[in-house]
Amino acid sequence: MLAKSPQQSESALPSGLSLFHLENGFQLLVRESHENPTVSLSGSVSGGSLLDAEGKRGASVMVTNLLLRGTHKHSWQEIARELEDRGMMLTFRSGRENVSLAARCLTEDTEKLLSLLAEVLRYPSFPPEQVELVRKAIDQSILRSEDETFDRAYYTGRDLLYGEVSAYAGRTSGTHESLASITTDDLFATHGLAFRPGNTILAVVGDVRPEQVRQQVEELLGDWQGKATPLERFIATAQEARALSGRRVELPMPHKSNATLVAMRPGLSRTSSDYYAALLANYIFGGDFMSRLNERLRVQEGLTYGAYSFMNAGLGAGPWNLVAQVAPGQVDAAEELLLAEWERFAQDGVSQEELARGKAFLTGNHPVRLHTPLALAGALTDVAFYRLDYGLIEEFPAVIDALSLEEVNTAIRKHFTRKRYVILIAGSLA
């Protein structure tokens, strides 16, 4: 029987963690720790590029990049000066399913940071000159991405797998055409659809008192209005991946000195009941230098500069990806061997020895991943965003250790077989 993902429960929060639900739907998590006079924040606003209107892909990325570029109260220079003078850090990043934030300050500046955060979340002004600067910067990033062999293969693969109109296809930054079409009205509309208290989670870790933080957040955000935006119909498009049984696409980039090979198939969601078994299986197959894929293609055969695999497991079932960087004359041989190793992995599964090594790494690395307050705040945000059990942060090693060989190999047969996949080669093919 496959191990199930822990489901969210608030009945038994880990020691030291407080959870508050504001009446407007805003979720606040506070982890009290007085070891250092600092405070770290992590947050998530659900939606991301899923909420971009048709033909307006890139709007969420633009909005996110403009949050610190001016509000109705302060210019971007004033915001930047405030952060610099107090030694505070505040950043935002737009993803496919959400916008994430990370922030840090001294304890004495906590209220000031929370106030600034509330202001930029609620009242961005999208100054015209800043809109054009951000548009130009994102357009340049698309140009650079189009000239990267991995990006060219990866995003073409997502387009083919999900269909170009799917929220799970292509770049979150959009295309040159969609980016150019985005107006200020589009930015305000995108902001209004996503930046609502019902979509927002904030985790605060550090030298604070939970009740005091709750009061501060209530004062700053208690009158913010907006229910959670339904995402189900967007997430459902991830389940509509096309049946591309071994389709092969070449993307010539003759000015490049190498080529990137990407094999891609539909994967699974972060909330799948066998996510942890799949996570362990992926690590064994392509998760580090000693993984099966890299050991065969690079160490034994010398066909690649490196080979690895990774999952894009989110609210929707993102793709599972196999990647190899190869010299032009080695493309065919590397492709043949990669597919052979994949087939062997799918048919035979992993061994008990490989299982033990994978468990040792994932469980041993877990404390390292959470060694800073900001990393812990980020983990709390992820658990809340995916509606997992809050105890998972401490219990993750036990969840991994409890996985049996049968569970892992069953997950491989379910999610990682050579079905419905596409293979792409971008770069110098001569």
C-alpha positions as CSV (number, residue, x, y, z in Angstrom):
1,M,0.0,0.0,0.0
2,L,1.4,3.4,-1.0
3,A,2.3,5.9,1.8
4,K,-0.1,8.7,2.0
5,S,0.8,12.4,2.1
6,P,0.0,13.8,5.5
7,Q,-3.2,15.9,5.3
8,Q,-3.5,19.3,7.0
9,S,-4.5,19.1,10.6
10,E,-4.6,22.0,13.0
11,S,-5.5,19.9,16.0
12,A,-1.9,19.2,17.1
13,L,0.5,22.0,16.0
14,P,4.2,21.4,16.6
15,S,5.6,22.9,19.8
16,G,6.3,26.6,19.5
17,L,4.1,27.1,16.4
18,S,1.0,29.4,16.5
19,L,-1.6,29.6,13.7
20,F,-4.0,32.4,13.3
21,H,-6.9,32.8,10.8
22,L,-8.0,36.4,10.3
23,E,-11.7,36.9,9.5
24,N,-10.8,38.0,6.0
25,G,-9.2,34.6,5.2
26,F,-5.5,35.7,5.8
27,Q,-3.4,32.9,7.4
28,L,-0.6,33.8,9.8
29,L,1.9,31.3,11.2
30,V,4.3,32.4,14.0
31,R,7.3,30.3,15.3
32,E,8.8,31.9,18.4
33,S,12.6,31.7,18.8
34,H,14.7,34.1,20.8
35,E,18.2,32.8,20.0
36,N,19.0,35.9,17.9
37,P,17.4,39.4,17.7
38,T,16.2,38.9,14.2
39,V,12.9,38.1,12.4
40,S,12.4,36.2,9.2
41,L,9.2,36.2,7.0
42,S,8.1,33.9,4.2
43,G,4.8,34.2,2.4
44,S,2.7,33.0,-0.4
45,V,-0.1,34.6,-2.5
46,S,-1.9,31.9,-4.5
47,G,-2.4,32.3,-8.2
48,G,0.8,33.2,-9.9
49,S,0.7,32.9,-13.7
50,L,-2.3,30.6,-13.5
51,L,-4.4,33.8,-13.2
52,D,-2.9,35.6,-16.2
53,A,-5.7,36.4,-18.7
54,E,-5.7,34.8,-22.1
55,G,-3.1,36.5,-24.3
56,K,-1.6,38.3,-21.2
57,R,0.9,35.7,-20.0
58,G,3.6,37.6,-18.0
59,A,1.2,39.9,-16.2
60,S,1.7,38.2,-12.9
61,V,5.5,38.4,-13.3
62,M,5.2,42.1,-14.1
63,V,3.0,42.8,-11.1
64,T,5.4,40.9,-8.8
65,N,8.4,42.8,-10.1
66,L,6.5,46.1,-9.7
67,L,5.4,45.7,-6.1
68,L,8.5,47.5,-4.8
69,R,8.5,50.1,-7.6
70,G,6.1,52.4,-6.0
71,T,2.8,52.6,-4.0
72,H,0.1,55.2,-3.5
73,K,2.1,56.4,-0.5
74,H,5.8,56.0,-1.4
75,S,8.0,56.1,-4.5
76,W,10.4,53.3,-5.3
77,Q,13.3,55.4,-4.1
78,E,11.6,55.9,-0.7
79,I,10.9,52.2,-0.4
80,A,14.5,51.3,-1.3
81,R,15.9,53.9,1.1
82,E,13.7,52.6,3.9
83,L,14.9,49.0,3.4
84,E,18.6,50.0,3.1
85,D,18.6,52.4,6.0
86,R,17.2,49.8,8.4
87,G,19.1,46.9,6.9
88,M,15.9,45.1,6.0
89,M,15.4,42.6,3.2
90,L,12.2,42.2,1.2
91,T,11.9,40.3,-2.1
92,F,9.1,38.8,-4.2
93,R,9.2,36.0,-6.8
94,S,6.4,35.1,-9.2
95,G,5.8,31.4,-10.0
96,R,3.3,29.3,-11.9
97,E,0.9,28.8,-9.0
98,N,1.8,31.5,-6.5
99,V,3.8,34.6,-5.7
100,S,6.3,34.0,-2.9
101,L,8.0,36.5,-0.6
102,A,11.0,36.5,1.7
103,A,11.9,39.1,4.2
104,R,14.2,39.7,7.1
105,C,14.9,42.4,9.7
106,L,16.1,43.1,13.2
107,T,13.6,42.5,16.0
108,E,13.2,46.2,16.6
109,D,12.1,46.8,13.0
110,T,9.5,44.0,12.8
111,E,6.5,46.4,12.9
112,K,8.1,48.6,10.3
113,L,8.7,45.6,8.0
114,L,5.2,44.3,8.4
115,S,3.8,47.8,7.7
116,L,5.9,48.1,4.5
117,L,4.9,44.6,3.4
118,A,1.2,45.4,3.9
119,E,1.6,48.6,1.9
120,V,3.2,47.0,-1.2
121,L,0.9,44.0,-1.1
122,R,-2.2,46.2,-1.1
123,Y,-1.4,49.5,-2.8
124,P,1.0,49.2,-5.7
125,S,0.7,52.2,-8.0
126,F,2.4,50.8,-11.2
127,P,4.1,54.0,-12.2
128,P,4.3,54.2,-16.0
129,E,8.1,54.7,-16.2
130,Q,8.6,51.7,-13.9
131,V,6.2,49.6,-15.8
132,E,8.2,50.1,-19.0
133,L,11.5,49.5,-17.2
134,V,10.2,46.2,-15.8
135,R,8.7,45.2,-19.2
136,K,12.0,45.8,-20.9
137,A,13.9,43.8,-18.2
138,I,11.5,40.8,-18.5
139,D,11.7,41.0,-22.3
140,Q,15.5,40.8,-22.1
141,S,15.2,37.8,-19.8
142,I,13.0,36.1,-22.3
143,L,15.7,36.8,-25.0
144,R,18.4,35.3,-22.8
145,S,16.2,32.3,-22.0
146,E,15.6,31.6,-25.7
147,D,19.3,31.4,-26.2
148,E,19.8,28.9,-23.5
149,T,19.8,25.3,-24.7
150,F,18.1,23.9,-21.5
151,D,15.4,26.6,-21.5
152,R,14.7,26.2,-25.2
153,A,14.2,22.4,-24.8
154,Y,12.4,22.6,-21.5
155,Y,9.8,25.2,-22.4
156,T,9.2,23.7,-25.8
157,G,8.5,20.4,-24.1
158,R,6.0,22.0,-21.7
159,D,4.2,23.5,-24.7
160,L,4.0,20.2,-26.4
161,L,3.0,18.2,-23.3
162,Y,0.3,20.5,-22.0
163,G,-0.7,22.6,-25.1
164,E,0.3,26.2,-25.5
165,V,-2.9,27.6,-24.0
166,S,-2.5,25.6,-20.8
167,A,-1.5,27.4,-17.6
168,Y,1.2,24.7,-17.2
169,A,2.8,25.4,-20.6
170,G,5.6,27.7,-21.5
171,R,7.3,30.5,-19.5
172,T,5.6,32.2,-16.7
173,S,7.1,35.4,-18.1
174,G,5.2,34.9,-21.4
175,T,6.3,35.8,-24.9
176,H,7.5,39.0,-26.4
177,E,4.1,39.4,-27.9
178,S,2.0,38.8,-24.8
179,L,4.4,41.0,-22.7
180,A,4.0,43.9,-25.1
181,S,0.2,43.7,-25.0
182,I,0.0,44.1,-21.2
183,T,-1.5,47.4,-20.2
184,T,-1.7,49.2,-16.8
185,D,-5.3,48.2,-16.6
186,D,-4.2,44.6,-17.0
187,L,-1.8,44.9,-14.2
188,F,-4.4,46.3,-11.8
189,A,-6.8,43.5,-12.9
190,T,-4.2,40.8,-12.3
191,H,-3.3,42.3,-8.9
192,G,-6.9,42.5,-7.8
193,L,-7.5,38.9,-8.8
194,A,-4.5,37.4,-7.0
195,F,-3.6,39.8,-4.1
196,R,-6.4,39.1,-1.7
197,P,-6.3,38.1,2.0
198,G,-8.0,34.8,1.2
199,N,-5.1,33.9,-1.1
200,T,-2.4,34.9,1.3
201,I,-0.2,33.0,3.8
202,L,2.5,34.6,6.0
203,A,5.0,32.7,8.2
204,V,7.0,34.7,10.8
205,V,9.9,33.0,12.5
206,G,12.3,34.5,15.1
207,D,12.5,36.9,18.1
208,V,8.8,37.7,18.3
209,R,5.7,37.1,20.5
210,P,2.9,35.4,18.5
211,E,0.1,37.4,20.0
212,Q,1.9,40.6,19.4
213,V,2.5,39.7,15.7
214,R,-1.1,38.8,15.3
215,Q,-2.2,42.2,16.7
216,Q,0.1,44.0,14.3
217,V,-1.0,42.0,11.3
218,E,-4.7,42.5,12.3
219,E,-4.2,46.2,12.5
220,L,-2.4,46.4,9.1
221,L,-4.4,43.8,7.1
222,G,-7.6,43.2,9.0
223,D,-9.7,45.5,6.8
224,W,-8.2,44.0,3.6
225,Q,-11.0,42.4,1.6
226,G,-11.1,39.6,-0.9
227,K,-12.0,35.9,-0.8
228,A,-9.7,33.2,-2.1
229,T,-9.6,33.0,-5.9
230,P,-10.7,29.5,-7.1
231,L,-7.8,27.7,-8.9
232,E,-9.4,24.3,-9.5
233,R,-10.2,24.8,-13.2
234,F,-6.6,26.0,-13.9
235,I,-5.0,23.2,-12.0
236,A,-7.2,20.7,-13.8
237,T,-5.5,21.6,-17.1
238,A,-2.3,19.9,-15.8
239,Q,-4.2,16.6,-15.9
240,E,-4.9,17.1,-19.6
241,A,-1.3,16.4,-20.8
242,R,-1.2,15.0,-24.3
243,A,-0.3,11.5,-25.2
244,L,3.1,12.1,-26.9
245,S,4.5,8.6,-27.1
246,G,8.2,9.2,-27.7
247,R,7.8,12.2,-30.0
248,R,11.3,13.6,-30.8
249,V,11.9,17.2,-31.6
250,E,15.2,18.8,-32.6
251,L,15.8,22.5,-32.0
252,P,18.9,23.5,-33.8
253,M,21.1,26.2,-32.2
254,P,24.2,26.0,-34.4
255,H,26.1,28.8,-32.6
256,K,26.2,26.7,-29.4
257,S,29.1,24.4,-28.5
258,N,26.9,21.8,-26.8
259,A,23.4,20.4,-26.8
260,T,20.8,19.7,-24.0
261,L,18.7,16.6,-24.2
262,V,15.4,16.8,-22.2
263,A,13.0,13.9,-21.9
264,M,9.7,14.9,-20.3
265,R,6.5,13.1,-19.3
266,P,3.5,14.0,-17.0
267,G,4.4,13.7,-13.4
268,L,2.4,14.1,-10.2
269,S,1.1,16.8,-7.8
270,R,2.7,17.7,-4.5
271,T,-0.5,16.4,-2.7
272,S,-0.4,13.0,-4.4
273,S,-0.6,10.1,-1.9
274,D,2.6,8.7,-3.2
275,Y,4.5,11.9,-3.6
276,Y,7.2,10.9,-1.0
277,A,7.8,7.5,-2.7
278,A,8.2,9.3,-6.0
279,L,10.5,11.9,-4.4
280,L,12.8,9.1,-3.1
281,A,12.6,7.2,-6.4
282,N,13.6,10.4,-8.4
283,Y,16.5,11.1,-6.1
284,I,17.9,7.5,-6.6
285,F,17.5,7.8,-10.4
286,G,18.8,11.3,-11.0
287,G,19.0,13.3,-7.9
288,D,22.8,13.7,-7.4
289,F,26.2,13.0,-9.0
290,M,26.1,9.4,-7.7
291,S,22.6,8.7,-9.1
292,R,21.9,5.9,-11.5
293,L,21.5,8.2,-14.5
294,N,24.6,10.2,-14.0
295,E,26.7,7.2,-13.0
296,R,25.8,5.4,-16.3
297,L,25.9,8.3,-18.7
298,R,28.8,10.4,-17.3
299,V,30.9,8.3,-15.0
300,Q,30.8,4.9,-16.9
301,E,30.3,6.0,-20.5
302,G,31.6,9.6,-20.5
303,L,28.8,10.7,-22.8
304,T,27.6,13.8,-20.9
305,Y,28.8,16.7,-18.9
306,G,26.1,15.8,-16.4
307,A,22.8,14.0,-16.3
308,Y,20.0,14.4,-13.8
309,S,16.2,14.2,-13.2
310,F,13.8,16.4,-11.3
311,M,10.0,16.7,-10.6
312,N,7.8,19.8,-11.0
313,A,5.2,18.7,-8.4
314,G,2.9,21.5,-7.5
315,L,-0.8,22.0,-7.0
316,G,-1.1,20.6,-10.5
317,A,0.8,17.6,-11.8
318,G,3.9,19.2,-13.4
319,P,6.2,17.2,-15.6
320,W,8.9,14.7,-14.6
321,N,12.2,15.6,-16.4
322,L,15.3,13.8,-17.4
323,V,18.2,16.1,-18.6
324,A,21.6,15.5,-20.1
325,Q,24.2,18.0,-21.3
326,V,26.2,16.6,-24.2
327,A,28.7,17.4,-26.9
328,P,27.2,17.6,-30.4
329,G,28.8,14.3,-31.6
330,Q,27.5,12.4,-28.6
331,V,23.8,13.3,-28.9
332,D,22.5,10.0,-30.4
333,A,24.5,7.8,-28.2
334,A,23.5,9.7,-25.0
335,E,19.9,9.7,-26.1
336,E,19.9,5.9,-26.7
337,L,21.5,5.2,-23.3
338,L,19.3,7.7,-21.4
339,L,16.2,6.0,-22.8
340,A,17.7,2.5,-22.0
341,E,18.4,3.5,-18.4
342,W,14.9,5.0,-18.0
343,E,13.4,1.8,-19.3
344,R,15.5,-0.3,-16.9
345,F,14.4,2.0,-14.0
346,A,10.7,1.7,-15.0
347,Q,10.9,-2.1,-15.4
348,D,13.2,-3.2,-12.6
349,G,12.7,-0.4,-10.0
350,V,15.4,0.3,-7.4
351,S,17.3,-2.1,-5.2
352,Q,17.3,-2.3,-1.4
353,E,20.8,-0.9,-1.4
354,E,19.8,2.1,-3.5
355,L,16.7,2.6,-1.2
356,A,18.9,2.8,1.9
357,R,21.3,5.3,0.3
358,G,18.5,7.5,-0.9
359,K,16.8,7.5,2.6
360,A,20.1,8.3,4.3
361,F,20.6,11.4,2.1
362,L,17.0,12.7,2.2
363,T,16.7,12.3,6.0
364,G,20.2,13.5,6.7
365,N,19.9,16.6,4.5
366,H,16.6,17.6,6.0
367,P,18.0,19.5,9.1
368,V,20.5,21.2,6.8
369,R,17.7,22.5,4.6
370,L,16.0,24.1,7.6
371,H,19.1,25.4,9.4
372,T,18.1,29.1,9.1
373,P,15.0,30.9,10.3
374,L,14.2,32.0,6.8
375,A,14.4,28.5,5.5
376,L,12.1,27.3,8.3
377,A,9.6,30.1,7.5
378,G,9.7,29.0,3.9
379,A,9.0,25.4,4.9
380,L,6.0,26.5,7.0
381,T,4.6,28.5,4.1
382,D,4.9,25.5,1.7
383,V,3.1,23.2,4.2
384,A,0.3,25.7,4.5
385,F,0.1,26.4,0.7
386,Y,-0.2,22.7,-0.1
387,R,-2.5,22.1,2.9
388,L,-0.2,19.4,4.4
389,D,0.1,18.5,8.0
390,Y,2.1,21.1,10.0
391,G,3.9,18.2,11.8
392,L,5.5,17.2,8.5
393,I,8.4,19.6,9.0
394,E,9.6,17.6,12.0
395,E,8.2,14.2,10.8
396,F,9.6,14.2,7.3
397,P,12.6,11.9,8.1
398,A,10.2,9.4,9.7
399,V,7.9,9.6,6.6
400,I,10.9,8.8,4.3
401,D,12.3,6.1,6.6
402,A,8.9,4.3,6.7
403,L,8.7,3.9,2.9
404,S,9.1,0.3,1.8
405,L,10.9,-1.0,-1.4
406,E,7.5,-2.1,-2.7
407,E,6.0,1.4,-2.2
408,V,8.8,3.1,-4.0
409,N,8.8,0.6,-6.9
410,T,5.0,0.9,-7.2
411,A,5.3,4.7,-7.5
412,I,7.9,4.2,-10.3
413,R,5.6,2.0,-12.2
414,K,2.7,4.4,-11.7
415,H,4.5,7.7,-12.5
416,F,7.8,7.2,-14.2
417,T,7.2,4.7,-17.1
418,R,8.0,5.6,-20.7
419,K,4.5,6.6,-21.6
420,R,3.2,9.9,-22.9
421,Y,6.6,11.4,-23.2
422,V,8.4,13.8,-25.5
423,I,12.2,14.1,-26.1
424,L,13.8,17.3,-27.1
425,I,17.3,18.2,-28.2
426,A,18.4,21.8,-28.3
427,G,21.8,23.2,-29.3
428,S,24.5,22.2,-31.8
429,L,23.4,19.0,-33.4
430,A,26.2,18.6,-36.0
